[in-house]
Amino acid sequence: MTEAAAPQSTRLAILVPFAIVTLIWGSTWIVIRDQIGIVPPSWSVSYRFLIGGAAMFAYAAFRRERVMLDARGWAFATAVAVLQFCLNFNLVYRAEEHITSGLVAVVFALLLVPNAVLGRIFLGQQLGRQLLIGSGVAMAGVALLFAHEAQVDPNGPGEALIGVAITMAGVLAASVANILQGTQTAKRYPMISTLAVAMLIGAVIDAAVAWTLTGPPVIELRAGYLLGLVYLGVVASAIAFTLYFGVLRIIGTAKAAYSSVIVPVIAMLLSTLFEGYRWSPLAAAGAALAMGGLVIALRASRPAR
């Protein structure tokens, strides 16, 4: 089955939310790094999704979108909660205890690979030639970014291996959650209220994990930490996941994962502005290839189902 050209009328409707999600998630790495310290990672994750879930419920109420979940719907929401809002984020936060946020962001760009493979196996999404070429170009860019970040990471090879392994586990959890969002089951339920339920279930599970591993709740009253929680909960979770999963359902899991390919480039640009990051030839070449791969892949038509 060959790919059909995507309607031009949908192009802007896809690219605008895609760009917003990429910009938001490109900024989160700096914020997450600031969250690590006094508060154990699992508690920070729990607070984040408690805020995110509450914000999404408020938005659902504004839209008069009720929670309409049967037993299958609750199972779906719980699976998303465990994979996306518990395992994925707990692993990412813990990875930043071993490697730099830049290296975590670059490794997470590999989300493109399991998304494409699992989307082909479980959703029947075709991988056209243009998408494969774009993916190859982007992965070459990711390899160069990885080489650069590995060179500048101050933690040593042992810590780097641990951090990369933890990040890859998070990538796999996120990819399975992405596949779930591409199924017909996901489309049976209202997205906003279902994601709100999933986030709150995730927050409860995160809290249980945090209490088991580190003890009672810990909070840091520093303004930067609290503002960071609000940003991560409302903007990077409630808004970004709603936009991301909406795009995913239209263009497929492989193309949607390109947000993770561009995120480290955005993160490095922001680091240049706010942290004095200096670009090396490797980093510049990697960023150029990642952006080039994105343009090639997103110009491919919508994958056949």
N, C-alpha and C positions, 0 to 999 in steps of 0.2 A: 504494500500500500504506500503510495507516494505522498509526499507532503503537499498540502495545498497552501496557496499564498494566503497569508493573514490579511484580513480586511484592513484597509488603511484607516477606517473609522475607529478601529480599536487600538491603533498604534499608540496614540497619545494617552489613552486611558490605561495602558499598560506601563508606558515609560515613566509617567509622572509618579505614580505610587512606587514604582521600582526605584526611581531616583531618591525619593523621600526616605524609603527604608534603608537604602545604602548609606545615605548621609547620616541618618540617625545611628545606625549600628556602627558606622565608622567612628563615631564619637564616643561610643560606650566604653571602649577599651581604656581610655584615660580615666573615665569615671570609676570603672570597676577597680582599677589599680589603686585608686584613692580609698576604696572601700575596704581594702585588705589591711589588716592591722589589729586593732583592738577587738573588733567584732569578728567572731568565727565566721568563715565563708557561708556555712549552711544557714546561719541566722540572717545574714545579709540577703541571701537568696529568698528566704522565707518572707522577710519584710517586703522585698521587691514585689513578689507576686501577690502578697496580701493587698498591697497598694494597687497593683495592676488589675487584679480581679475586681476590687471595689470600684475602680474607675470604669471598668467595662460594664459592670452591673448598672452603674449610674447612667452610662450611655445607652444601654439596652432599655432601661426604664424610660429615658427621654424619647427613644424611638418606639416605645410601647411594644418592645419585642420581649415576649415572655419566654421563660425556660420551658421547653416542651420536649423533655427527654423520657423515652421509655427505657426499659432495662438495657437494650442495646446501646442507646444513646449515653447512658451513664457509664457503661463499659468503655465506650469510645472516649468519652471525656477523661476517664480515669487513666486510660492508656496514654493519651496525649500528656496528661499531668505528670505521669511517671517518667516518660521518655524525654519530653521537651522541657518541662518546668521543674523537674527534679534532677534526673541523671545528667542531662546536658549541662545545666548551669552549675550544679555542684562541682562537676568535673572541670569546667572551664575556670571557675573561681580558684579551685585548688591547683590547677596547672600554673596559674600566675604566681603561686608560691615557689615555683621551681624555675620558671623561665620568664623572660620579659613579655609584656603584653603584646609587643609587636610580633614576636615569634608565635605566640598563641594565635593571633589573628591570621598570620600567614598559614599556619597548619590548618586552621579551620577552613581556609579557602578550599581545601581538598573535599569539602562537602559536595562539590560538583560531581565527583567520581561516584560515590555510593548512590547519590540521588539519580544519576543517569542510569546506572546499572539496575538498581532496584525498581526504578520507574519502568524500565524496559521489561523486567521480569514480572512484576506484580500488576502494573497498570497498562501494559501493552503499548507504551509510548515509543514511537519509532524515533530512531536517532539518525536524522538525515545527514548527508555528506557535509553540508555547510555547518551544522551544529558540531559535528565531530572535528572539523578543521578548526573552528573557533575554540573548542575545548582544548585541542592540542596546543594551540598558540597560547591560550590562557595558562595552561599547566606549565608551559615553558617559562612563562613569566613568574608563576608561583615558585618554581624551582630556583630562579635567580633571587627572588625575594627571600626565600628560605636560606639560601647560601649566604646572603648578606646578613640576615638577622642572626644566623648561627655564629658568624664571625664576630659580631659585636656583643653577643650575649655574654655577660660576665660570670655566669654561674658554673661554667665548666661542663665537660661532655657528660658526666654522670647525671648531673641535675637536668641537663638538656634532654637526655633520653627519657627520664622519668616524666618530665613536663610534656614532651611530645606524645608519649604513650597515653598519658591522661587526657590530653586534648583529643587524640584520635578516638578514644572511647566516647568522649562527648560528641564528636562528629557523627559516629555511628548511631548514637541515640537520637540525635537531631534528625538524621536522615530517615530513620524509620518513622519518626513523627511526621516528617514531611510527606512520606508515602501515604500515611493514614489520611492526611488532609486532601490527598488527591483521589481518594476512593469515593465510590457512590454513597457509602455510609455517611461520610462527612457531609455530603450535599443534602442529606435528608433532614438536617437539623439547622436551626438559625445560627449563623456563625458567631455573632457577637455574644449572645447569651451562653452559647456552648463553650466558647473560649473563656468567658468569665468563670463558668463552673470549673473548667479545667485548671485555670490559674489558681483558684481558691483551693481546690483539691491539692494541687501542687504545693501551695503554701503550707497546708496542714502537714503533708508528707515531709516537706523540707524541715518544718519545725520539729517533727518527731525524730528525724535524722539528727538534727542539730542538738536536741536535748539528750539523745542517746550518746552521741559522740563527744559533746563538749559541756553538757550541763545546762542549767537554766538560761533563759534569754539574757543576752547582753546587748546593750545599745550604746552608741556613742553620740553624745549630745552636741558634738561639733557641728556648726552650721554647714560646712562643706559636705560632711557625711549625710546629714539629713536632706539637704537639697539634692545630693546625688541619688538618694533613695527615691525621692519624688520623680526625678528625671528618668531613672531607670524603670520605675514602676509605671508611670503614666505614658511617657513619650516612647521609651525604648521597648516597652512591653505591650501595653494596651493599644497604643496607636500603631506601632510598627508591626506587631504580629497580625493585627487585623488587615493591614494593607498587604503584608507579605503573603499570607495564606489566600487572600483574594486573588492576587496575581498568580500564585502557584496553581490555583484551580483553572486559570485561563491558559497559561502558557506551558504548564507542565513542570515537573520537579527539576529536570535538568537545567532549563533556562532560569528558573527562579533561583537556583543555587548560585548563579553568577553574582548575586548580591554579595555572597561571601568571598568571591574572587576580588571584587573591587573594594570591599571593606578595608583590607590592610592598606591599600593605596590611600584611601580617605584618611585612615588613622595616621599614616605617615605625613600626609599633608597637614593635618591638624597639629601633629607633633612639631612640624617645621614652624608653624605659626606661634605655638604656645610653649614649646619646650626646647627650641633651638636645634631641632633635628637636622643633621647634615646628610645630604644625599650622596651616595657613592655611585660610581658607574653601574655596578651590579643592581642596586636598588632602582635607579632610573630606567635601566633596560627592562627590569622585571615589571615595573609599573607600566611602561609603554606596551609591553607584550600583553599584560593582563587586560589593559583597556582595548587593545586591538582585537584580542580574542572575544571580548564582550561585544564589540560592534559586529564582528563577523557572525557570532552565534545568534544575537538578537535580530539580525536581518533575515535569519532563516524563518520559514513559515512555521505555523503552529504544528506541533507533532501530531501525527495521526493517532487515533485511538483504536 
